[in-house]
Amino acid sequence: MASARRVLRVIAVVFAWIIGLCLVIQLVPYGRTHDNPPVTGEPPWNTPRTRELAVRACFNCHSYETKWPWYASIAPMSWVVEFDVNAARETLNFSDWKHKGDLAASSGLSVIQGSMPPYKYRMAHPEANLTQDESVELARGLNATVGVPSNI
């Protein structure tokens, strides 16, 4: 009986430390800026359908039209979301096409290979799960939009 109480006490102390740590990390300011600067210019989309698919699967990270989920205000998830959005915008930004990013030319290939949108994003955003046909259509459209010859 005494050992059971001891185990419960240890579990309670560990749980209290975890709760305390979760509260303390809320003081870290990174991850809550939720910056959505004004759109300065989109690419010359090859079709409205390409833009529609890109909005559904890409814009939440690769544009200034991010819809910040509730968990983007709670550390440590806020850190992950802020980092991912900032990195995505630096890589390819559909809202600041003058500074589109170095990897714009490989965006269609990323969709076909399945690396975009990433799995962790698709888990939280089921609307970004494209069918095989939609993935091919988006990849071809992105290639046409950025001026890359498509062999897809």
C-alpha positions as CSV (number, residue, x, y, z in Angstrom):
1,M,0.0,0.0,0.0
2,A,2.8,2.4,0.9
3,S,4.5,1.7,-2.5
4,A,1.3,2.5,-4.3
5,R,1.1,5.8,-2.6
6,R,4.7,6.5,-3.3
7,V,4.1,5.8,-7.0
8,L,1.0,8.0,-7.1
9,R,3.0,10.8,-5.3
10,V,5.8,10.5,-7.9
11,I,3.2,10.6,-10.7
12,A,1.6,13.7,-9.2
13,V,4.9,15.5,-8.8
14,V,5.9,14.7,-12.4
15,F,2.5,15.8,-13.6
16,A,2.8,19.1,-11.6
17,W,6.2,19.7,-13.2
18,I,4.9,19.1,-16.7
19,I,2.0,21.5,-16.0
20,G,4.4,24.1,-14.6
21,L,6.7,23.8,-17.6
22,C,3.8,24.2,-20.0
23,L,2.8,27.4,-18.2
24,V,6.3,28.8,-18.1
25,I,6.9,28.2,-21.8
26,Q,3.9,30.4,-22.6
27,L,6.1,33.3,-21.6
28,V,8.4,32.7,-24.6
29,P,7.3,35.4,-27.1
30,Y,8.1,33.5,-30.3
31,G,5.3,32.0,-32.3
32,R,2.4,34.4,-31.7
33,T,3.1,37.2,-34.1
34,H,0.6,35.8,-36.7
35,D,1.9,38.2,-39.3
36,N,-0.1,38.4,-42.5
37,P,1.5,41.3,-44.4
38,P,-0.5,42.7,-47.4
39,V,-0.5,40.8,-50.6
40,T,1.9,42.6,-53.0
41,G,1.3,40.5,-56.1
42,E,0.4,36.9,-57.1
43,P,1.9,34.9,-59.9
44,P,0.3,35.0,-63.4
45,W,-1.8,31.9,-62.8
46,N,-2.1,29.7,-65.9
47,T,-5.8,28.9,-65.0
48,P,-8.2,29.8,-62.2
49,R,-8.3,26.1,-61.3
50,T,-4.5,26.1,-60.6
51,R,-5.0,29.0,-58.2
52,E,-8.0,27.2,-56.6
53,L,-6.0,24.1,-55.9
54,A,-3.0,26.1,-54.7
55,V,-5.3,28.0,-52.3
56,R,-6.6,24.7,-50.9
57,A,-3.3,22.9,-50.6
58,C,-0.6,25.6,-50.4
59,F,-1.7,29.1,-49.4
60,N,-2.0,28.5,-45.7
61,C,1.8,28.4,-45.5
62,H,3.0,29.7,-48.8
63,S,1.2,33.1,-48.8
64,Y,0.2,36.1,-46.7
65,E,-3.3,34.7,-46.4
66,T,-2.5,32.3,-43.6
67,K,-5.5,31.2,-41.4
68,W,-3.9,30.8,-38.0
69,P,-5.4,27.9,-36.1
70,W,-6.2,28.2,-32.4
71,Y,-3.2,26.1,-31.4
72,A,-0.9,28.6,-33.1
73,S,-1.2,30.7,-30.0
74,I,-0.1,28.0,-27.5
75,A,3.5,27.0,-27.0
76,P,5.1,24.8,-28.1
77,M,2.8,24.3,-31.1
78,S,3.0,28.1,-31.7
79,W,6.7,27.7,-32.2
80,V,6.3,24.9,-34.7
81,V,3.6,26.7,-36.7
82,E,5.4,30.0,-36.8
83,F,8.7,28.4,-37.9
84,D,7.0,26.3,-40.6
85,V,5.0,29.3,-42.0
86,N,8.1,31.5,-42.0
87,A,10.2,28.9,-43.7
88,A,7.5,28.1,-46.3
89,R,7.1,31.8,-47.2
90,E,10.9,32.1,-47.7
91,T,10.8,29.1,-49.9
92,L,7.8,30.1,-52.0
93,N,5.4,32.9,-51.5
94,F,2.4,33.3,-53.7
95,S,1.6,36.7,-52.1
96,D,4.9,38.4,-52.9
97,W,5.7,37.1,-56.3
98,K,8.5,39.6,-56.9
99,H,10.3,37.6,-54.2
100,K,8.8,34.2,-55.0
101,G,11.7,32.2,-53.6
102,D,14.4,29.9,-54.9
103,L,12.3,26.8,-55.1
104,A,9.4,28.1,-57.1
105,A,10.6,26.1,-60.2
106,S,10.4,22.8,-58.2
107,S,7.0,23.4,-56.7
108,G,5.2,21.1,-59.2
109,L,7.7,18.3,-58.6
110,S,7.2,18.7,-54.9
111,V,3.5,18.1,-55.3
112,I,4.0,15.1,-57.5
113,Q,6.6,13.5,-55.2
114,G,4.1,13.9,-52.3
115,S,6.4,16.1,-50.2
116,M,4.0,19.0,-50.5
117,P,1.8,19.6,-48.7
118,P,3.6,17.8,-45.9
119,Y,1.9,14.9,-44.1
120,K,1.8,16.7,-40.7
121,Y,-0.1,19.6,-42.4
122,R,-2.5,17.3,-44.2
123,M,-3.3,15.6,-40.9
124,A,-4.5,18.9,-39.4
125,H,-6.0,20.2,-42.7
126,P,-8.0,17.5,-44.5
127,E,-9.0,20.0,-47.3
128,A,-5.3,19.9,-48.4
129,N,-5.5,16.2,-49.2
130,L,-5.6,16.2,-52.9
131,T,-6.6,13.3,-55.0
132,Q,-4.1,11.8,-57.4
133,D,-5.8,13.6,-60.3
134,E,-5.8,16.9,-58.4
135,S,-2.1,16.5,-57.5
136,V,-1.2,16.0,-61.2
137,E,-3.4,19.0,-62.2
138,L,-1.8,21.2,-59.5
139,A,1.7,20.1,-60.5
140,R,1.1,20.8,-64.2
141,G,-0.5,24.1,-63.3
142,L,2.3,25.2,-61.0
143,N,4.9,24.3,-63.7
144,A,3.0,26.3,-66.3
145,T,2.6,29.2,-63.9
146,V,6.3,29.4,-63.1
147,G,7.3,28.7,-66.6
148,V,8.8,25.3,-66.1
149,P,8.4,22.7,-68.9
150,S,6.2,19.9,-67.6
151,N,6.8,16.2,-68.3
152,I,4.1,15.2,-65.8
